[in-house]
Amino acid sequence: MSHPNPSTALAAVVVDELVRNGVVRFVVAPGSRSAPLALAVAAHADAELHVEVDERSAGFFALGIGRETGRPAAVLTTSGTAAVNLHPAIVEADSGRVPLVALTADRPPELHDVGANQTIDQRWLFGRSVRWSTVLGPAEDRPEANAWWRSAICRAVAETTGSLPGPVHLDLAFREPLVPLTDDGRTVAEVFSSPTAGRADGRPWTAHASPPIPVVALPREFVAVDRGLVVVGDLGPVPGAATVVDEVAARLGWPLVAEPTLGARPAQTITTASHLLAHPGFVETHRPEAVLVVGRAVLDRHVAAVMAQSEVVVADPWGWPDPGRRAVRMVTGLPEVALPVPPRRGGWRRSWLEAERVVRRSLDAALDTFDRPTEPRVARDVGASLGGGDRLVVASSMPVRDLDRFMVPGPVRIHANRGASGIDGFVSTVLGVAAAHEGRTVGLAGDLAMLHDASGFLVEPRPAAVFVVVNNDGGGIFSFLPQARFPEHFEELFGTPHGRSFRVLAHLYGLGHRSIDAPGATVEAVEAAFAEGGTQIVEVVTDRRSNVEVHLQLEAVAREALDRWLEDRLRAPGRPSSPEA
C-alpha cells in the first residue's frame, strides 16, 4: 500500500496499529498539525471517533473511557498549548492508574528553536506522569519506517496496560503537506511507496500480554488477630476487587469499611464508619487491634485516626499508599487469606453490623424529616436508585464524601477521579464513561465541578447521561474547613459564589433541564430525565450555610443513636460491654 505523502503514511500506520492493539476509541481535538491523524481516524473502518473542541475536556473524556473499560482510549491534539492542556487528565490517569494514550502532533525538528508558530518543546512535556514517552517522525520514505512505527505503538499499548497502568505519550512530528493535497490544491503523486502493511489477519505487530495482578497471602500473625478491620479505598481499574475484599473480610471475621471508589459496595459494608469512629464510646469498645488497608483510603479522618492506633498492613497492586506512615507491612497485590483462620464466635463483626444498622436507621429517618432538599439525601437517594447495570460518576469534594457517609450498599458501579482528587474534567469523565457503557450513566457533582468543565458538553457525538448537580452557589466543602473561621475574606477567596442557574447553561449547550425543590423528588426527576433521553441536568438548589447545619444535625442523630445502643448493651443481662471476637 502506498500513500500520498510521508505524513499521511505515518498517521495511517499509527491509527491502524492502535486499532490492532485494541485501542479503538479516539477523541480528537481539532487542529492543523494533527490533521493527518484526524483524517486517518475518520477513514479507519474500525475506529470510533469523538470530537471535542477543548483539549482538556478531550483528555478527560478519554480518561472516562479508560475508567469504565480498563482499556485505553487515544486522545489526539495539535501542537503547542493544545498539547499542554492534556496534562490535567494525564496527571489523573497517572495517579488513578488509568490507561490512556496521548497523541500530540508536533512540528519537525527544523522548526524548533527558530521562532516557528505554535511550536514548543513537547518531547518530555508530561515529565514523570507518563509510563513511557517517545517521538515518532518526521516520516521519511524508508523501508524500515513501518516496523519502527508499528513496534513503537505496540510498546506504548503494553506500557499503558502493563504492571502499572497509566498514561503514555507519543509525540508525532509531521512535515507538510499534512493532507493528500499540495498547497495549490492539486493531488500529488504517491510519493510514499515503502511498505506500510500490518501483520496478517489483523494481528498486532508485536503481541504482548499484561501480567495478572498478583494475589499475596496475608502474614500468619496478622490473620490470627481476632479484632481487626478491613478498610478499602481506591484501587483503580481492578476487575472483581469488591468480591475479593468481601471474601477476605468474611474469612477473617472482620468488619468491612469500603469507600465508594471501590466500585460497588458489598452488602456487608459498614457505611456509617465515619459516625461510628467519631463516637468515643464506640471507639473505646471497638478499637481494632489490626487494620488491613486495601488500596488508597483517604476519605475519612475518623477512619484514619483509628488506624493510627492499630497494627496496619497495606495491600495495593500498584503503589505505596501509606500517607500516614502507619504500615508495618506492604503487600504488593490483592490480599488473600491462604491460612486456616482460628475459630471465632463472630461477636466482633456482628457487633459492628448491629451498630451499623442502628445508626443507618436513625440517619435515614432523620434525612426523611427535612422539609427541603439536602445534599446528604440527594447522595443517598441517587445511589440507592441505581442498579447493577448503571454507572454513577461522582465528583470530588462534598459529593463523594456524602456518598461515602450516606449511601447504602448497592450493586451500582461507581467511578470517581480520586487519583489526584481534582474537580476538573468532571463533565467529560462522565460522558466518557457513558460513551463506553451500554447502560445508564449518572453524574453527581457540585456546581463548581460542573462549571469548571462546561465545555465538555461540546463533544460530538454526545452520549446520553443525566447530571445531578447540587447548586449551593460556590465551594461548599470550604464551609467545613478551617478557612471558614476567617469570615472577612471567606466568600471572596473560598466560597466563590457565582450566582448562575444551570437552566441557562443547559440552554447554551442544548441540554435538557429540570429543577427540584421537594426533598424526595430527586429520583423521580432522574427517571424522568432518562425517559426524555439525551444529556440532561437535574438541578438541586441548596444553601451552603444550611448544609453545614444539616451535617451537624445528622452527626448528632448518629451520636445519640450510638449512645442509646451502647447503654442498652450495658443493661442487657449477661451481655458483655465489649464485643467478643
C-alpha positions as CSV (number, residue, x, y, z in Angstrom):
1,M,0.0,0.0,0.0
2,S,1.3,3.5,-0.9
3,H,0.4,6.9,0.5
4,P,0.2,10.4,-1.0
5,N,3.0,11.7,1.3
6,P,5.0,10.7,4.4
7,S,2.8,12.5,7.0
8,T,-0.4,10.6,5.8
9,A,1.6,7.4,5.8
10,L,2.8,7.8,9.4
11,A,-0.7,8.8,10.6
12,A,-2.4,5.8,8.9
13,V,0.1,3.4,10.3
14,V,-0.3,4.8,13.9
15,V,-4.1,4.6,13.8
16,D,-4.2,1.1,12.2
17,E,-1.7,-0.3,14.7
18,L,-3.6,1.2,17.7
19,V,-6.8,-0.5,16.4
20,R,-5.0,-3.8,16.0
21,N,-3.9,-3.5,19.7
22,G,-7.5,-2.9,20.9
23,V,-7.4,0.9,21.1
24,V,-10.5,1.6,19.0
25,R,-11.9,4.8,20.6
26,F,-10.3,8.1,19.6
27,V,-11.0,11.5,21.0
28,V,-10.0,14.2,18.6
29,A,-9.4,17.9,19.3
30,P,-9.4,19.8,16.0
31,G,-6.1,21.4,14.8
32,S,-4.0,21.9,11.8
33,R,-0.7,20.0,12.5
34,S,-2.8,17.0,13.8
35,A,-4.8,16.8,10.5
36,P,-3.1,13.6,9.3
37,L,-4.1,11.8,12.5
38,A,-7.6,13.1,12.5
39,L,-8.2,12.1,8.9
40,A,-6.7,8.7,9.5
41,V,-9.1,8.1,12.4
42,A,-12.1,9.2,10.3
43,A,-11.0,6.9,7.5
44,H,-10.5,3.8,9.6
45,A,-13.5,1.5,9.5
46,D,-12.9,0.1,13.0
47,A,-12.2,3.4,14.8
48,E,-14.8,5.1,17.0
49,L,-14.5,8.8,16.7
50,H,-15.4,11.6,19.1
51,V,-14.6,15.2,18.5
52,E,-14.1,17.7,21.4
53,V,-13.1,21.4,20.9
54,D,-11.4,21.7,24.3
55,E,-8.3,19.7,24.6
56,R,-8.5,19.5,28.4
57,S,-12.0,18.1,28.1
58,A,-10.9,15.7,25.4
59,G,-8.3,14.3,27.8
60,F,-10.8,13.6,30.5
61,F,-13.3,12.1,28.0
62,A,-10.7,9.6,27.1
63,L,-9.9,9.1,30.8
64,G,-13.6,8.2,31.4
65,I,-13.5,5.6,28.7
66,G,-10.4,4.1,30.3
67,R,-12.0,4.1,33.8
68,E,-15.1,2.2,32.5
69,T,-13.4,-0.3,30.3
70,G,-9.9,-0.8,31.8
71,R,-8.7,-0.3,28.2
72,P,-7.0,2.8,26.9
73,A,-8.6,5.4,24.6
74,A,-6.5,7.6,22.4
75,V,-6.7,11.4,22.6
76,L,-5.0,13.5,20.0
77,T,-4.2,17.1,19.8
78,T,-2.3,19.6,17.6
79,S,0.9,21.2,18.8
80,G,1.8,23.9,21.3
81,T,-0.6,24.8,24.2
82,A,-3.2,22.4,22.8
83,A,-0.9,19.5,23.9
84,V,-0.2,21.2,27.2
85,N,-4.0,21.1,28.0
86,L,-3.9,17.3,28.2
87,H,-1.7,17.5,31.4
88,P,-4.5,17.5,34.0
89,A,-6.1,14.3,32.6
90,I,-2.6,12.7,32.3
91,V,-1.9,13.5,36.0
92,E,-5.2,11.9,37.0
93,A,-4.6,8.9,34.8
94,D,-1.1,8.5,36.4
95,S,-2.4,8.9,40.0
96,G,-5.6,6.8,39.3
97,R,-3.8,4.0,37.4
98,V,-6.0,4.5,34.3
99,P,-4.7,3.5,30.8
100,L,-4.6,6.4,28.3
101,V,-2.7,7.0,25.0
102,A,-1.9,10.7,24.3
103,L,-1.0,11.5,20.7
104,T,0.3,15.0,20.2
105,A,1.1,16.4,16.8
106,D,4.4,18.3,16.6
107,R,6.5,20.4,14.2
108,P,9.5,18.7,12.6
109,P,13.0,19.4,14.2
110,E,13.9,22.1,11.7
111,L,11.1,24.3,13.0
112,H,12.1,24.1,16.7
113,D,14.0,26.8,18.4
114,V,13.7,29.2,15.5
115,G,10.5,31.1,16.4
116,A,8.1,29.0,14.3
117,N,4.5,29.5,15.1
118,Q,2.8,27.2,17.6
119,T,6.0,25.3,18.4
120,I,7.2,24.3,21.8
121,D,9.4,21.5,23.1
122,Q,6.9,18.6,23.5
123,R,9.4,15.8,23.9
124,W,9.1,15.5,27.7
125,L,6.0,17.6,28.1
126,F,4.4,15.4,30.7
127,G,7.5,14.5,32.7
128,R,7.2,11.6,35.1
129,S,3.4,11.5,34.8
130,V,3.6,9.1,31.9
131,R,4.7,5.5,31.9
132,W,6.6,5.9,28.6
133,S,7.2,8.6,26.0
134,T,8.7,8.7,22.6
135,V,8.9,10.8,19.4
136,L,7.8,9.3,16.1
137,G,8.7,11.1,12.9
138,P,9.2,13.1,11.0
139,A,8.2,10.5,8.4
140,E,10.6,9.6,5.6
141,D,10.0,7.1,2.8
142,R,12.3,4.4,4.1
143,P,11.7,0.6,4.1
144,E,12.3,0.3,7.9
145,A,9.8,3.0,8.8
146,N,6.8,0.7,9.1
147,A,8.4,-1.7,11.6
148,W,9.6,1.3,13.7
149,W,6.2,2.9,13.9
150,R,4.2,-0.3,14.5
151,S,6.5,-1.7,17.1
152,A,6.5,1.7,18.9
153,I,2.7,1.6,19.0
154,C,2.8,-1.9,20.4
155,R,5.2,-0.9,23.2
156,A,3.0,2.1,24.0
157,V,-0.1,-0.1,24.5
158,A,1.9,-2.6,26.5
159,E,3.2,0.2,28.8
160,T,-0.2,1.8,29.3
161,T,-1.8,-1.5,30.3
162,G,1.2,-3.1,32.0
163,S,2.1,-3.9,35.6
164,L,1.4,-0.3,36.5
165,P,-1.4,1.0,34.3
166,G,-1.3,4.7,33.3
167,P,-0.8,7.2,30.5
168,V,1.7,7.1,27.7
169,H,2.7,9.9,25.3
170,L,3.5,9.6,21.6
171,D,4.8,12.9,20.1
172,L,4.4,12.7,16.3
173,A,6.3,15.2,14.1
174,F,4.7,15.9,10.8
175,R,6.2,17.8,7.8
176,E,3.9,19.4,5.3
177,P,2.0,18.5,3.3
178,L,-0.3,17.4,6.0
179,V,-3.2,16.3,3.7
180,P,-3.2,14.4,0.4
181,L,-3.0,17.7,-1.5
182,T,-0.3,20.2,-2.3
183,D,-0.6,23.9,-1.4
184,D,-2.2,24.8,-4.8
185,G,-4.9,22.1,-4.2
186,R,-3.8,19.6,-6.8
187,T,-3.5,16.0,-5.9
188,V,0.1,15.0,-5.6
189,A,1.7,11.8,-6.9
190,E,2.0,8.9,-4.5
191,V,5.4,9.7,-3.0
192,F,5.5,7.3,0.0
193,S,6.0,3.9,-1.6
194,S,7.7,1.9,1.2
195,P,5.6,-0.9,2.7
196,T,3.2,0.1,5.5
197,A,1.0,-3.1,5.8
198,G,0.5,-4.6,9.2
199,R,0.6,-8.3,10.2
200,A,-1.8,-10.8,8.5
201,D,-5.3,-11.3,10.0
202,G,-5.3,-8.0,11.8
203,R,-2.7,-9.1,14.4
204,P,-0.6,-6.5,16.2
205,W,3.0,-6.1,15.0
206,T,4.3,-7.3,18.4
207,A,2.0,-9.3,20.6
208,H,2.1,-8.6,24.3
209,A,0.3,-9.9,27.4
210,S,-0.3,-7.8,30.6
211,P,0.8,-9.6,33.7
212,P,-2.0,-10.7,36.1
213,I,-2.5,-8.8,39.3
214,P,-0.6,-10.8,42.0
215,V,-2.6,-12.3,44.9
216,V,-0.5,-12.3,48.1
217,A,-1.2,-14.3,51.3
218,L,-1.5,-12.2,54.4
219,P,1.0,-12.8,57.2
220,R,0.2,-15.7,59.6
221,E,0.4,-13.5,62.7
222,F,-1.9,-10.9,61.1
223,V,-4.6,-13.4,60.2
224,A,-4.5,-14.7,63.8
225,V,-5.8,-11.4,65.2
226,D,-9.3,-11.6,66.4
227,R,-10.4,-7.9,66.5
228,G,-9.4,-6.5,63.1
229,L,-10.9,-4.1,60.5
230,V,-10.7,-4.1,56.7
231,V,-10.6,-0.7,55.1
232,V,-10.8,-0.4,51.3
233,G,-10.2,2.7,49.2
234,D,-9.5,3.5,45.6
235,L,-7.9,0.5,43.8
236,G,-8.0,1.8,40.2
237,P,-9.3,-0.5,37.4
238,V,-9.1,-3.8,39.2
239,P,-11.7,-6.3,38.0
240,G,-13.6,-8.1,40.7
241,A,-12.0,-6.1,43.5
242,A,-15.2,-5.8,45.5
243,T,-15.7,-9.5,45.6
244,V,-12.1,-10.1,46.6
245,V,-12.1,-7.8,49.6
246,D,-15.6,-9.0,50.7
247,E,-14.3,-12.6,50.8
248,V,-11.2,-11.6,52.7
249,A,-13.2,-9.7,55.3
250,A,-15.7,-12.6,55.6
251,R,-12.9,-15.2,56.1
252,L,-11.2,-13.1,58.7
253,G,-14.4,-12.4,60.5
254,W,-13.6,-8.6,60.4
255,P,-16.0,-5.8,59.6
256,L,-15.5,-4.1,56.2
257,V,-15.3,-0.4,55.6
258,A,-15.4,0.3,51.8
259,E,-15.2,3.8,50.2
260,P,-17.5,4.3,47.2
261,T,-14.5,4.3,44.8
262,L,-14.1,0.6,45.3
263,G,-16.7,0.4,42.5
264,A,-19.6,-1.4,44.2
265,R,-20.0,-1.7,47.9
266,P,-20.6,-5.3,49.2
267,A,-23.7,-5.9,51.2
268,Q,-21.9,-6.2,54.5
269,T,-20.1,-2.9,54.2
270,I,-20.1,-0.6,57.3
271,T,-21.3,2.5,55.6
272,T,-21.6,4.6,58.8
273,A,-17.9,4.1,59.8
274,S,-17.3,7.8,59.9
275,H,-20.1,8.2,62.5
276,L,-19.1,5.1,64.5
277,L,-15.5,6.0,64.8
278,A,-16.3,9.6,65.7
279,H,-18.0,8.3,68.9
280,P,-15.6,7.9,71.8
281,G,-17.7,5.3,73.5
282,F,-17.9,3.1,70.4
283,V,-14.1,3.5,69.7
284,E,-13.4,2.6,73.3
285,T,-15.2,-0.8,73.0
286,H,-14.5,-1.4,69.3
287,R,-10.9,-0.3,68.7
288,P,-9.3,-2.8,66.2
289,E,-6.0,-4.4,67.1
290,A,-5.2,-4.7,63.4
291,V,-6.3,-2.9,60.2
292,L,-5.9,-4.3,56.6
293,V,-6.0,-1.3,54.2
294,V,-6.6,-2.3,50.6
295,G,-5.9,0.5,48.1
296,R,-5.8,4.2,48.8
297,A,-8.2,5.1,51.6
298,V,-8.2,8.8,52.2
299,L,-11.8,10.0,52.6
300,D,-12.4,9.9,56.3
301,R,-10.3,11.4,59.1
302,H,-12.0,9.3,61.8
303,V,-11.1,6.0,60.0
304,A,-7.5,7.4,59.7
305,A,-7.4,8.2,63.4
306,V,-8.3,4.6,64.5
307,M,-5.7,3.3,62.1
308,A,-3.0,5.3,63.9
309,Q,-3.5,3.2,66.9
310,S,-3.6,-0.2,65.3
311,E,-1.2,-2.6,63.5
312,V,-1.6,-1.7,59.8
313,V,-0.9,-3.9,56.8
314,V,-1.4,-2.2,53.4
315,A,-2.2,-4.2,50.3
316,D,-2.2,-2.5,46.9
317,P,-1.4,-3.8,43.4
318,W,0.3,-0.7,42.1
319,G,2.0,1.5,44.7
320,W,2.7,2.5,48.3
321,P,-0.5,4.1,49.6
322,D,0.6,5.0,53.2
323,P,0.4,8.8,53.7
324,G,0.2,8.4,57.4
325,R,3.4,6.2,57.6
326,R,1.4,3.7,59.7
327,A,2.0,0.5,57.7
328,V,4.1,-2.3,59.4
329,R,3.9,-4.3,56.2
330,M,3.2,-3.6,52.5
331,V,1.7,-6.3,50.3
332,T,2.1,-5.6,46.5
333,G,-1.0,-7.2,45.1
334,L,-4.5,-8.2,46.3
335,P,-4.7,-9.8,49.7
336,E,-5.6,-13.5,50.2
337,V,-6.3,-15.5,53.4
338,A,-4.4,-18.6,52.5
339,L,-4.0,-20.0,56.0
340,P,-6.8,-21.5,58.2
341,V,-8.4,-18.8,60.3
342,P,-8.7,-19.7,64.1
343,P,-12.2,-20.5,65.1
344,R,-14.1,-17.3,66.1
345,R,-17.5,-16.8,67.6
346,G,-18.3,-13.9,65.3
347,G,-19.3,-11.4,68.0
348,W,-16.8,-8.8,66.9
349,R,-18.1,-8.4,63.3
350,R,-21.7,-8.9,64.4
351,S,-21.4,-6.0,66.9
352,W,-20.2,-3.7,64.1
353,L,-23.0,-4.7,61.8
354,E,-25.5,-4.2,64.6
355,A,-24.2,-0.7,65.3
356,E,-24.3,0.0,61.5
357,R,-28.0,-1.0,61.4
358,V,-28.9,1.2,64.3
359,V,-27.1,4.3,63.0
360,R,-28.3,3.7,59.5
361,R,-31.9,3.5,60.5
362,S,-31.6,6.7,62.6
363,L,-29.8,8.6,59.8
364,D,-32.3,7.5,57.1
365,A,-35.2,8.5,59.4
366,A,-33.6,11.9,60.0
367,L,-32.9,12.5,56.4
368,D,-36.6,11.9,55.5
369,T,-37.7,14.6,58.0
370,F,-36.1,17.6,56.4
371,D,-38.6,19.8,54.5
372,R,-36.2,20.9,51.9
373,P,-33.7,19.2,49.6
374,T,-30.4,18.3,51.4
375,E,-27.1,17.3,49.9
376,P,-26.8,14.1,52.0
377,R,-30.3,12.9,51.0
378,V,-29.5,13.6,47.3
379,A,-26.4,11.4,47.5
380,R,-28.3,8.7,49.4
381,D,-31.3,8.7,47.1
382,V,-29.4,8.8,43.8
383,G,-27.1,6.0,44.9
384,A,-29.9,3.8,46.2
385,S,-32.0,4.2,43.0
386,L,-29.4,2.8,40.6
387,G,-28.8,-0.9,39.8
388,G,-26.0,-3.1,38.7
389,G,-26.3,-2.2,35.1
390,D,-26.0,1.5,35.9
391,R,-22.9,3.7,36.4
392,L,-22.6,6.5,38.9
393,V,-19.7,9.0,38.4
394,V,-19.2,11.2,41.5
395,A,-17.2,14.4,41.7
396,S,-14.6,15.2,44.4
397,S,-15.1,17.5,47.4
398,M,-18.5,17.1,49.1
399,P,-20.4,14.8,46.7
400,V,-18.0,11.8,47.2
401,R,-18.0,12.4,50.9
402,D,-21.8,12.5,51.2
403,L,-21.9,9.3,49.1
404,D,-19.4,7.7,51.4
405,R,-21.4,8.6,54.6
406,F,-25.0,8.2,53.5
407,M,-25.2,5.7,50.6
408,V,-26.4,2.2,51.5
409,P,-24.6,-0.7,49.9
410,G,-25.8,-1.5,46.4
411,P,-24.8,-3.0,43.1
412,V,-24.2,0.2,41.1
413,R,-20.7,0.6,39.9
414,I,-19.1,3.9,41.0
415,H,-16.4,5.9,39.3
416,A,-14.5,8.9,40.7
417,N,-11.4,10.8,39.8
418,R,-9.7,10.3,43.1
419,G,-6.2,9.8,41.9
420,A,-5.3,13.5,42.2
421,S,-8.8,14.3,43.6
422,G,-9.4,17.4,41.4
423,I,-12.8,18.7,40.3
424,D,-11.6,19.4,36.8
425,G,-12.8,17.3,33.8
426,F,-15.9,16.0,35.6
427,V,-18.4,16.5,32.8
428,S,-16.1,14.9,30.2
429,T,-15.3,12.0,32.5
430,V,-19.0,11.3,32.9
431,L,-19.6,11.5,29.1
432,G,-16.5,9.3,28.5
433,V,-17.9,6.6,30.9
434,A,-21.3,6.9,29.1
435,A,-19.7,6.5,25.7
436,A,-18.1,3.2,26.8
437,H,-21.1,1.9,28.7
438,E,-24.3,0.5,27.2
439,G,-26.5,1.1,30.3
440,R,-27.5,4.3,32.1
441,T,-24.9,6.8,33.4
442,V,-25.5,9.4,36.1
443,G,-23.1,12.1,37.2
444,L,-23.3,13.6,40.7
445,A,-21.5,16.8,41.3
446,G,-21.4,20.2,42.9
447,D,-21.9,23.4,40.9
448,L,-18.2,24.3,40.6
449,A,-17.2,21.0,39.2
450,M,-19.9,21.3,36.6
451,L,-19.0,24.9,35.6
452,H,-15.3,24.0,35.6
453,D,-15.7,21.6,32.7
454,A,-18.8,23.0,31.0
455,S,-17.1,23.0,27.6
456,G,-17.1,19.2,27.9
457,F,-20.7,19.3,26.7
458,L,-19.5,20.2,23.2
459,V,-18.2,16.7,22.4
460,E,-19.7,15.1,19.3
461,P,-21.4,12.7,19.2
462,R,-22.5,13.4,22.8
463,P,-23.5,10.4,24.8
464,A,-26.7,10.2,26.8
465,A,-26.3,10.9,30.6
466,V,-28.0,12.5,33.5
467,F,-26.1,15.0,35.6
468,V,-27.4,15.7,39.1
469,V,-25.9,19.0,40.2
470,V,-26.1,20.3,43.7
471,N,-26.1,24.0,43.3
472,N,-25.1,25.8,46.5
473,D,-23.6,28.8,44.8
474,G,-20.0,28.1,45.4
475,G,-17.4,25.8,47.1
476,G,-19.4,24.0,49.8
477,I,-16.6,22.0,51.2
478,F,-14.7,25.1,52.4
479,S,-17.5,25.7,54.9
480,F,-16.3,22.6,56.8
481,L,-12.6,23.6,56.7
482,P,-10.6,26.0,58.9
483,Q,-10.9,28.7,56.3
484,A,-14.5,29.2,57.4
485,R,-13.2,30.7,60.6
486,F,-12.0,33.8,58.7
487,P,-15.2,35.4,57.5
488,E,-13.7,38.7,56.3
489,H,-12.4,37.2,53.1
490,F,-14.1,33.8,53.1
491,E,-16.7,34.4,50.4
492,E,-14.3,36.2,48.1
493,L,-11.5,33.6,48.4
494,F,-13.2,30.3,49.2
495,G,-16.9,30.5,48.9
496,T,-16.6,32.0,45.4
497,P,-20.4,32.5,44.7
498,H,-21.2,32.6,41.0
499,G,-24.9,33.3,41.0
500,R,-25.6,31.1,38.0
501,S,-28.6,28.9,37.2
502,F,-27.9,25.7,35.3
503,R,-31.1,26.3,33.3
504,V,-29.1,28.9,31.3
505,L,-26.1,26.6,30.9
506,A,-28.4,23.8,29.7
507,H,-29.9,26.2,27.1
508,L,-26.5,27.2,25.9
509,Y,-25.3,23.6,25.3
510,G,-28.7,22.2,24.2
511,L,-29.3,20.0,27.2
512,G,-32.5,19.1,29.0
513,H,-33.0,20.7,32.4
514,R,-35.3,20.2,35.3
515,S,-35.0,21.6,38.9
516,I,-36.4,20.2,42.0
517,D,-37.5,21.8,45.3
518,A,-39.1,18.9,47.1
519,P,-36.8,16.9,49.4
520,G,-37.8,13.5,48.0
521,A,-38.1,14.4,44.3
522,T,-34.5,13.6,43.1
523,V,-35.1,10.1,42.0
524,E,-38.3,10.9,40.2
525,A,-36.5,13.7,38.3
526,V,-33.7,11.4,37.3
527,E,-36.1,8.8,36.0
528,A,-38.0,11.5,34.0
529,A,-34.7,12.7,32.6
530,F,-33.7,9.3,31.4
531,A,-37.2,8.8,29.9
532,E,-36.7,12.1,27.9
533,G,-33.3,10.9,26.6
534,G,-30.2,12.6,25.6
535,T,-28.0,14.6,28.0
536,Q,-29.9,16.1,30.9
537,I,-29.3,18.2,34.0
538,V,-31.2,17.8,37.2
539,E,-30.5,20.8,39.4
540,V,-31.0,20.8,43.2
541,V,-30.6,24.2,44.8
542,T,-29.3,24.1,48.4
543,D,-27.7,26.6,50.7
544,R,-24.1,26.3,51.9
545,R,-24.7,27.5,55.4
546,S,-27.7,25.3,55.9
547,N,-25.7,22.3,54.5
548,V,-23.3,22.7,57.5
549,E,-26.2,22.7,59.9
550,V,-27.7,19.6,58.3
551,H,-24.5,17.7,58.6
552,L,-24.1,18.8,62.3
553,Q,-27.7,17.6,62.9
554,L,-27.0,14.3,61.3
555,E,-23.8,13.8,63.3
556,A,-25.9,14.5,66.5
557,V,-28.5,11.9,65.4
558,A,-25.8,9.3,64.9
559,R,-24.2,10.1,68.2
560,E,-27.5,9.9,70.1
561,A,-28.3,6.6,68.4
562,L,-25.0,5.1,69.4
563,D,-25.4,6.5,73.0
564,R,-28.7,4.5,73.3
565,W,-27.3,1.4,71.7
566,L,-24.2,1.3,74.0
567,E,-26.4,1.9,77.1
568,D,-28.7,-0.9,76.0
569,R,-25.7,-3.2,75.7
570,L,-24.6,-2.4,79.2
571,R,-28.1,-3.0,80.6
572,A,-28.7,-6.3,78.7
573,P,-28.3,-9.2,81.2
574,G,-25.4,-11.4,80.5
575,R,-24.3,-9.4,77.5
576,P,-20.6,-8.2,77.5
577,S,-20.0,-4.5,77.2
578,S,-17.3,-5.2,74.7
579,P,-17.9,-7.4,71.7
580,E,-16.3,-10.8,71.8
581,A,-14.1,-11.9,68.9
